Amino acid sequence: MFHVDFPDVLPFTVTTNDRSRMKQQTQRKPLDEREKLRQFRELDDAFAEALRARVRQIEA
């Protein structure tokens, strides 16, 4: 058997801001791949439509 002593003071401190950030990360549910793909398609469609509208505007 062996024994490991841990220091009373950690070599780093965790601030309140870090704690709240960690809490936010654990509370968020990860998006599944289908949801990510759906969001990407919505953005892609919106960009394509804006591009088409701009081309029509230039051609007019």
PyMOL Python script that loads the backbone (N, CA, C, O; Angstrom):
from pymol import cmd

cmd.read_pdbstr("""\
ATOM      1  N   MET A   1       0.832  -1.184   0.000  1.00  0.00           N
ATOM      2  CA  MET A   1       0.000   0.000   0.000  1.00  0.00           C
ATOM      3  C   MET A   1       0.872   1.242   0.000  1.00  0.00           C
ATOM      4  O   MET A   1       1.998   1.239   0.497  1.00  0.00           O
ATOM      5  N   PHE A   2       0.329   2.288  -0.563  1.00  0.00           N
ATOM      6  CA  PHE A   2       1.034   3.557  -0.520  1.00  0.00           C
ATOM      7  C   PHE A   2       0.065   4.658  -0.137  1.00  0.00           C
ATOM      8  O   PHE A   2      -1.150   4.487  -0.231  1.00  0.00           O
ATOM      9  N   HIS A   3       0.597   5.773   0.290  1.00  0.00           N
ATOM     10  CA  HIS A   3      -0.230   6.879   0.759  1.00  0.00           C
ATOM     11  C   HIS A   3       0.158   8.145   0.003  1.00  0.00           C
ATOM     12  O   HIS A   3       1.342   8.428  -0.181  1.00  0.00           O
ATOM     13  N   VAL A   4      -0.846   8.904  -0.433  1.00  0.00           N
ATOM     14  CA  VAL A   4      -0.592  10.145  -1.152  1.00  0.00           C
ATOM     15  C   VAL A   4      -1.167  11.297  -0.330  1.00  0.00           C
ATOM     16  O   VAL A   4      -2.345  11.291   0.029  1.00  0.00           O
ATOM     17  N   ASP A   5      -0.318  12.285  -0.037  1.00  0.00           N
ATOM     18  CA  ASP A   5      -0.786  13.483   0.663  1.00  0.00           C
ATOM     19  C   ASP A   5      -1.156  14.540  -0.362  1.00  0.00           C
ATOM     20  O   ASP A   5      -0.377  14.833  -1.270  1.00  0.00           O
ATOM     21  N   PHE A   6      -2.348  15.113  -0.219  1.00  0.00           N
ATOM     22  CA  PHE A   6      -2.759  16.208  -1.077  1.00  0.00           C
ATOM     23  C   PHE A   6      -2.558  17.506  -0.312  1.00  0.00           C
ATOM     24  O   PHE A   6      -2.841  17.572   0.884  1.00  0.00           O
ATOM     25  N   PRO A   7      -2.077  18.527  -0.983  1.00  0.00           N
ATOM     26  CA  PRO A   7      -1.867  19.799  -0.277  1.00  0.00           C
ATOM     27  C   PRO A   7      -3.207  20.404   0.145  1.00  0.00           C
ATOM     28  O   PRO A   7      -4.241  20.174  -0.482  1.00  0.00           O
ATOM     29  N   ASP A   8      -3.153  21.185   1.228  1.00  0.00           N
ATOM     30  CA  ASP A   8      -4.370  21.844   1.709  1.00  0.00           C
ATOM     31  C   ASP A   8      -4.857  22.908   0.736  1.00  0.00           C
ATOM     32  O   ASP A   8      -6.057  23.168   0.645  1.00  0.00           O
ATOM     33  N   VAL A   9      -3.933  23.522   0.013  1.00  0.00           N
ATOM     34  CA  VAL A   9      -4.280  24.585  -0.927  1.00  0.00           C
ATOM     35  C   VAL A   9      -3.981  24.102  -2.333  1.00  0.00           C
ATOM     36  O   VAL A   9      -2.876  23.644  -2.626  1.00  0.00           O
ATOM     37  N   LEU A  10      -4.964  24.207  -3.187  1.00  0.00           N
ATOM     38  CA  LEU A  10      -4.749  23.810  -4.572  1.00  0.00           C
ATOM     39  C   LEU A  10      -3.861  24.839  -5.263  1.00  0.00           C
ATOM     40  O   LEU A  10      -3.869  26.005  -4.868  1.00  0.00           O
ATOM     41  N   PRO A  11      -3.110  24.455  -6.266  1.00  0.00           N
ATOM     42  CA  PRO A  11      -2.231  25.401  -6.949  1.00  0.00           C
ATOM     43  C   PRO A  11      -2.975  26.400  -7.830  1.00  0.00           C
ATOM     44  O   PRO A  11      -2.350  27.266  -8.443  1.00  0.00           O
ATOM     45  N   PHE A  12      -4.273  26.294  -7.899  1.00  0.00           N
ATOM     46  CA  PHE A  12      -5.068  27.240  -8.665  1.00  0.00           C
ATOM     47  C   PHE A  12      -6.356  27.511  -7.900  1.00  0.00           C
ATOM     48  O   PHE A  12      -6.739  26.740  -7.020  1.00  0.00           O
ATOM     49  N   THR A  13      -7.013  28.594  -8.238  1.00  0.00           N
ATOM     50  CA  THR A  13      -8.285  28.892  -7.594  1.00  0.00           C
ATOM     51  C   THR A  13      -9.375  28.917  -8.647  1.00  0.00           C
ATOM     52  O   THR A  13      -9.126  29.271  -9.799  1.00  0.00           O
ATOM     53  N   VAL A  14     -10.565  28.546  -8.259  1.00  0.00           N
ATOM     54  CA  VAL A  14     -11.719  28.574  -9.144  1.00  0.00           C
ATOM     55  C   VAL A  14     -12.564  29.766  -8.723  1.00  0.00           C
ATOM     56  O   VAL A  14     -13.043  29.827  -7.591  1.00  0.00           O
ATOM     57  N   THR A  15     -12.743  30.700  -9.627  1.00  0.00           N
ATOM     58  CA  THR A  15     -13.517  31.891  -9.304  1.00  0.00           C
ATOM     59  C   THR A  15     -14.999  31.627  -9.467  1.00  0.00           C
ATOM     60  O   THR A  15     -15.402  30.614 -10.037  1.00  0.00           O
ATOM     61  N   THR A  16     -15.802  32.540  -8.965  1.00  0.00           N
ATOM     62  CA  THR A  16     -17.253  32.420  -9.089  1.00  0.00           C
ATOM     63  C   THR A  16     -17.657  32.399 -10.551  1.00  0.00           C
ATOM     64  O   THR A  16     -18.555  31.652 -10.942  1.00  0.00           O
ATOM     65  N   ASN A  17     -16.986  33.233 -11.374  1.00  0.00           N
ATOM     66  CA  ASN A  17     -17.293  33.287 -12.799  1.00  0.00           C
ATOM     67  C   ASN A  17     -17.024  31.937 -13.458  1.00  0.00           C
ATOM     68  O   ASN A  17     -17.805  31.483 -14.293  1.00  0.00           O
ATOM     69  N   ASP A  18     -15.920  31.300 -13.082  1.00  0.00           N
ATOM     70  CA  ASP A  18     -15.606  29.977 -13.631  1.00  0.00           C
ATOM     71  C   ASP A  18     -16.669  28.960 -13.231  1.00  0.00           C
ATOM     72  O   ASP A  18     -17.071  28.117 -14.032  1.00  0.00           O
ATOM     73  N   ARG A  19     -17.114  29.049 -11.990  1.00  0.00           N
ATOM     74  CA  ARG A  19     -18.139  28.107 -11.517  1.00  0.00           C
ATOM     75  C   ARG A  19     -19.434  28.273 -12.285  1.00  0.00           C
ATOM     76  O   ARG A  19     -20.060  27.291 -12.684  1.00  0.00           O
ATOM     77  N   SER A  20     -19.841  29.535 -12.494  1.00  0.00           N
ATOM     78  CA  SER A  20     -21.095  29.747 -13.219  1.00  0.00           C
ATOM     79  C   SER A  20     -20.961  29.293 -14.662  1.00  0.00           C
ATOM     80  O   SER A  20     -21.922  28.779 -15.236  1.00  0.00           O
ATOM     81  N   ARG A  21     -19.781  29.474 -15.264  1.00  0.00           N
ATOM     82  CA  ARG A  21     -19.555  29.025 -16.636  1.00  0.00           C
ATOM     83  C   ARG A  21     -19.630  27.501 -16.708  1.00  0.00           C
ATOM     84  O   ARG A  21     -20.223  26.949 -17.635  1.00  0.00           O
ATOM     85  N   MET A  22     -19.030  26.823 -15.733  1.00  0.00           N
ATOM     86  CA  MET A  22     -19.086  25.364 -15.717  1.00  0.00           C
ATOM     87  C   MET A  22     -20.527  24.890 -15.538  1.00  0.00           C
ATOM     88  O   MET A  22     -20.941  23.908 -16.154  1.00  0.00           O
ATOM     89  N   LYS A  23     -21.292  25.589 -14.692  1.00  0.00           N
ATOM     90  CA  LYS A  23     -22.684  25.219 -14.457  1.00  0.00           C
ATOM     91  C   LYS A  23     -23.504  25.387 -15.734  1.00  0.00           C
ATOM     92  O   LYS A  23     -24.342  24.543 -16.052  1.00  0.00           O
ATOM     93  N   GLN A  24     -23.262  26.475 -16.463  1.00  0.00           N
ATOM     94  CA  GLN A  24     -23.974  26.695 -17.717  1.00  0.00           C
ATOM     95  C   GLN A  24     -23.674  25.587 -18.713  1.00  0.00           C
ATOM     96  O   GLN A  24     -24.572  25.119 -19.414  1.00  0.00           O
ATOM     97  N   GLN A  25     -22.423  25.168 -18.778  1.00  0.00           N
ATOM     98  CA  GLN A  25     -22.046  24.132 -19.733  1.00  0.00           C
ATOM     99  C   GLN A  25     -22.722  22.806 -19.404  1.00  0.00           C
ATOM    100  O   GLN A  25     -23.100  22.062 -20.308  1.00  0.00           O
ATOM    101  N   THR A  26     -22.876  22.509 -18.125  1.00  0.00           N
ATOM    102  CA  THR A  26     -23.495  21.231 -17.769  1.00  0.00           C
ATOM    103  C   THR A  26     -25.004  21.293 -17.922  1.00  0.00           C
ATOM    104  O   THR A  26     -25.642  20.258 -18.116  1.00  0.00           O
ATOM    105  N   GLN A  27     -25.600  22.495 -17.838  1.00  0.00           N
ATOM    106  CA  GLN A  27     -27.047  22.602 -17.957  1.00  0.00           C
ATOM    107  C   GLN A  27     -27.507  22.551 -19.401  1.00  0.00           C
ATOM    108  O   GLN A  27     -28.632  22.130 -19.668  1.00  0.00           O
ATOM    109  N   ARG A  28     -26.675  22.963 -20.331  1.00  0.00           N
ATOM    110  CA  ARG A  28     -27.064  22.943 -21.745  1.00  0.00           C
ATOM    111  C   ARG A  28     -27.136  21.510 -22.238  1.00  0.00           C
ATOM    112  O   ARG A  28     -26.247  20.701 -21.970  1.00  0.00           O
ATOM    113  N   LYS A  29     -28.188  21.211 -22.951  1.00  0.00           N
ATOM    114  CA  LYS A  29     -28.283  19.878 -23.538  1.00  0.00           C
ATOM    115  C   LYS A  29     -27.559  19.897 -24.877  1.00  0.00           C
ATOM    116  O   LYS A  29     -27.755  20.817 -25.672  1.00  0.00           O
ATOM    117  N   PRO A  30     -26.742  18.916 -25.132  1.00  0.00           N
ATOM    118  CA  PRO A  30     -26.069  18.898 -26.433  1.00  0.00           C
ATOM    119  C   PRO A  30     -27.076  18.667 -27.555  1.00  0.00           C
ATOM    120  O   PRO A  30     -27.991  17.852 -27.435  1.00  0.00           O
ATOM    121  N   LEU A  31     -26.889  19.396 -28.632  1.00  0.00           N
ATOM    122  CA  LEU A  31     -27.786  19.235 -29.773  1.00  0.00           C
ATOM    123  C   LEU A  31     -27.456  17.933 -30.488  1.00  0.00           C
ATOM    124  O   LEU A  31     -26.287  17.600 -30.680  1.00  0.00           O
ATOM    125  N   ASP A  32     -28.468  17.217 -30.871  1.00  0.00           N
ATOM    126  CA  ASP A  32     -28.187  16.018 -31.626  1.00  0.00           C
ATOM    127  C   ASP A  32     -27.849  16.409 -33.069  1.00  0.00           C
ATOM    128  O   ASP A  32     -28.090  17.540 -33.489  1.00  0.00           O
ATOM    129  N   GLU A  33     -27.308  15.490 -33.789  1.00  0.00           N
ATOM    130  CA  GLU A  33     -26.815  15.781 -35.138  1.00  0.00           C
ATOM    131  C   GLU A  33     -27.927  16.248 -36.076  1.00  0.00           C
ATOM    132  O   GLU A  33     -27.694  17.097 -36.936  1.00  0.00           O
ATOM    133  N   ARG A  34     -29.120  15.705 -35.919  1.00  0.00           N
ATOM    134  CA  ARG A  34     -30.228  16.136 -36.784  1.00  0.00           C
ATOM    135  C   ARG A  34     -30.585  17.598 -36.544  1.00  0.00           C
ATOM    136  O   ARG A  34     -30.871  18.339 -37.484  1.00  0.00           O
ATOM    137  N   GLU A  35     -30.567  18.003 -35.283  1.00  0.00           N
ATOM    138  CA  GLU A  35     -30.873  19.398 -34.957  1.00  0.00           C
ATOM    139  C   GLU A  35     -29.792  20.330 -35.506  1.00  0.00           C
ATOM    140  O   GLU A  35     -30.101  21.402 -36.026  1.00  0.00           O
ATOM    141  N   LYS A  36     -28.543  19.929 -35.392  1.00  0.00           N
ATOM    142  CA  LYS A  36     -27.454  20.729 -35.949  1.00  0.00           C
ATOM    143  C   LYS A  36     -27.610  20.862 -37.462  1.00  0.00           C
ATOM    144  O   LYS A  36     -27.430  21.947 -38.016  1.00  0.00           O
ATOM    145  N   LEU A  37     -27.941  19.772 -38.119  1.00  0.00           N
ATOM    146  CA  LEU A  37     -28.119  19.782 -39.565  1.00  0.00           C
ATOM    147  C   LEU A  37     -29.304  20.663 -39.967  1.00  0.00           C
ATOM    148  O   LEU A  37     -29.232  21.392 -40.956  1.00  0.00           O
ATOM    149  N   ARG A  38     -30.396  20.594 -39.197  1.00  0.00           N
ATOM    150  CA  ARG A  38     -31.564  21.427 -39.466  1.00  0.00           C
ATOM    151  C   ARG A  38     -31.211  22.904 -39.351  1.00  0.00           C
ATOM    152  O   ARG A  38     -31.610  23.701 -40.200  1.00  0.00           O
ATOM    153  N   GLN A  39     -30.472  23.278 -38.316  1.00  0.00           N
ATOM    154  CA  GLN A  39     -30.066  24.669 -38.132  1.00  0.00           C
ATOM    155  C   GLN A  39     -29.151  25.123 -39.263  1.00  0.00           C
ATOM    156  O   GLN A  39     -29.275  26.243 -39.758  1.00  0.00           O
ATOM    157  N   PHE A  40     -28.230  24.248 -39.671  1.00  0.00           N
ATOM    158  CA  PHE A  40     -27.333  24.589 -40.764  1.00  0.00           C
ATOM    159  C   PHE A  40     -28.114  24.814 -42.055  1.00  0.00           C
ATOM    160  O   PHE A  40     -27.850  25.766 -42.789  1.00  0.00           O
ATOM    161  N   ARG A  41     -29.073  23.937 -42.326  1.00  0.00           N
ATOM    162  CA  ARG A  41     -29.880  24.084 -43.546  1.00  0.00           C
ATOM    163  C   ARG A  41     -30.667  25.384 -43.539  1.00  0.00           C
ATOM    164  O   ARG A  41     -30.773  26.049 -44.569  1.00  0.00           O
ATOM    165  N   GLU A  42     -31.223  25.754 -42.382  1.00  0.00           N
ATOM    166  CA  GLU A  42     -31.959  27.014 -42.287  1.00  0.00           C
ATOM    167  C   GLU A  42     -31.045  28.203 -42.600  1.00  0.00           C
ATOM    168  O   GLU A  42     -31.433  29.107 -43.341  1.00  0.00           O
ATOM    169  N   LEU A  43     -29.847  28.203 -42.041  1.00  0.00           N
ATOM    170  CA  LEU A  43     -28.904  29.281 -42.319  1.00  0.00           C
ATOM    171  C   LEU A  43     -28.475  29.285 -43.773  1.00  0.00           C
ATOM    172  O   LEU A  43     -28.364  30.344 -44.391  1.00  0.00           O
ATOM    173  N   ASP A  44     -28.235  28.106 -44.317  1.00  0.00           N
ATOM    174  CA  ASP A  44     -27.816  27.990 -45.711  1.00  0.00           C
ATOM    175  C   ASP A  44     -28.912  28.481 -46.652  1.00  0.00           C
ATOM    176  O   ASP A  44     -28.633  29.188 -47.621  1.00  0.00           O
ATOM    177  N   ASP A  45     -30.159  28.105 -46.367  1.00  0.00           N
ATOM    178  CA  ASP A  45     -31.282  28.560 -47.191  1.00  0.00           C
ATOM    179  C   ASP A  45     -31.446  30.076 -47.117  1.00  0.00           C
ATOM    180  O   ASP A  45     -31.687  30.729 -48.132  1.00  0.00           O
ATOM    181  N   ALA A  46     -31.317  30.627 -45.920  1.00  0.00           N
ATOM    182  CA  ALA A  46     -31.454  32.077 -45.759  1.00  0.00           C
ATOM    183  C   ALA A  46     -30.339  32.809 -46.511  1.00  0.00           C
ATOM    184  O   ALA A  46     -30.585  33.835 -47.145  1.00  0.00           O
ATOM    185  N   PHE A  47     -29.124  32.284 -46.439  1.00  0.00           N
ATOM    186  CA  PHE A  47     -28.012  32.904 -47.155  1.00  0.00           C
ATOM    187  C   PHE A  47     -28.228  32.828 -48.662  1.00  0.00           C
ATOM    188  O   PHE A  47     -27.994  33.807 -49.371  1.00  0.00           O
ATOM    189  N   ALA A  48     -28.668  31.685 -49.154  1.00  0.00           N
ATOM    190  CA  ALA A  48     -28.902  31.514 -50.586  1.00  0.00           C
ATOM    191  C   ALA A  48     -29.991  32.467 -51.071  1.00  0.00           C
ATOM    192  O   ALA A  48     -29.868  33.059 -52.143  1.00  0.00           O
ATOM    193  N   GLU A  49     -31.049  32.613 -50.287  1.00  0.00           N
ATOM    194  CA  GLU A  49     -32.127  33.530 -50.665  1.00  0.00           C
ATOM    195  C   GLU A  49     -31.641  34.978 -50.683  1.00  0.00           C
ATOM    196  O   GLU A  49     -31.985  35.731 -51.594  1.00  0.00           O
ATOM    197  N   ALA A  50     -30.855  35.371 -49.703  1.00  0.00           N
ATOM    198  CA  ALA A  50     -30.314  36.735 -49.669  1.00  0.00           C
ATOM    199  C   ALA A  50     -29.390  36.972 -50.858  1.00  0.00           C
ATOM    200  O   ALA A  50     -29.389  38.057 -51.440  1.00  0.00           O
ATOM    201  N   LEU A  51     -28.617  35.979 -51.211  1.00  0.00           N
ATOM    202  CA  LEU A  51     -27.718  36.096 -52.360  1.00  0.00           C
ATOM    203  C   LEU A  51     -28.514  36.238 -53.659  1.00  0.00           C
ATOM    204  O   LEU A  51     -28.188  37.072 -54.504  1.00  0.00           O
ATOM    205  N   ARG A  52     -29.558  35.422 -53.813  1.00  0.00           N
ATOM    206  CA  ARG A  52     -30.400  35.539 -55.003  1.00  0.00           C
ATOM    207  C   ARG A  52     -31.057  36.923 -55.098  1.00  0.00           C
ATOM    208  O   ARG A  52     -31.127  37.513 -56.177  1.00  0.00           O
ATOM    209  N   ALA A  53     -31.536  37.429 -53.960  1.00  0.00           N
ATOM    210  CA  ALA A  53     -32.164  38.754 -53.947  1.00  0.00           C
ATOM    211  C   ALA A  53     -31.155  39.833 -54.331  1.00  0.00           C
ATOM    212  O   ALA A  53     -31.495  40.773 -55.049  1.00  0.00           O
ATOM    213  N   ARG A  54     -29.940  39.703 -53.865  1.00  0.00           N
ATOM    214  CA  ARG A  54     -28.902  40.684 -54.197  1.00  0.00           C
ATOM    215  C   ARG A  54     -28.558  40.635 -55.683  1.00  0.00           C
ATOM    216  O   ARG A  54     -28.351  41.679 -56.303  1.00  0.00           O
ATOM    217  N   VAL A  55     -28.495  39.442 -56.258  1.00  0.00           N
ATOM    218  CA  VAL A  55     -28.207  39.287 -57.689  1.00  0.00           C
ATOM    219  C   VAL A  55     -29.324  39.920 -58.497  1.00  0.00           C
ATOM    220  O   VAL A  55     -29.060  40.638 -59.461  1.00  0.00           O
ATOM    221  N   ARG A  56     -30.591  39.660 -58.112  1.00  0.00           N
ATOM    222  CA  ARG A  56     -31.724  40.282 -58.811  1.00  0.00           C
ATOM    223  C   ARG A  56     -31.653  41.802 -58.730  1.00  0.00           C
ATOM    224  O   ARG A  56     -31.966  42.495 -59.697  1.00  0.00           O
ATOM    225  N   GLN A  57     -31.240  42.318 -57.575  1.00  0.00           N
ATOM    226  CA  GLN A  57     -31.142  43.756 -57.366  1.00  0.00           C
ATOM    227  C   GLN A  57     -30.060  44.349 -58.283  1.00  0.00           C
ATOM    228  O   GLN A  57     -30.254  45.418 -58.862  1.00  0.00           O
ATOM    229  N   ILE A  58     -28.951  43.672 -58.409  1.00  0.00           N
ATOM    230  CA  ILE A  58     -27.859  44.158 -59.258  1.00  0.00           C
ATOM    231  C   ILE A  58     -28.252  44.098 -60.717  1.00  0.00           C
ATOM    232  O   ILE A  58     -27.946  45.010 -61.484  1.00  0.00           O
ATOM    233  N   GLU A  59     -28.938  43.017 -61.110  1.00  0.00           N
ATOM    234  CA  GLU A  59     -29.325  42.857 -62.520  1.00  0.00           C
ATOM    235  C   GLU A  59     -30.424  43.834 -62.939  1.00  0.00           C
ATOM    236  O   GLU A  59     -30.555  44.135 -64.125  1.00  0.00           O
ATOM    237  N   ALA A  60     -31.202  44.325 -62.003  1.00  0.00           N
ATOM    238  CA  ALA A  60     -32.321  45.239 -62.344  1.00  0.00           C
ATOM    239  C   ALA A  60     -31.839  46.627 -62.683  1.00  0.00           C
ATOM    240  O   ALA A  60     -32.647  47.504 -62.988  1.00  0.00           O
TER     241      ALA A  60
END
""", "prot")
cmd.dss("prot")
cmd.show_as("cartoon", "prot")
cmd.util.cbc("prot")
cmd.orient("prot")
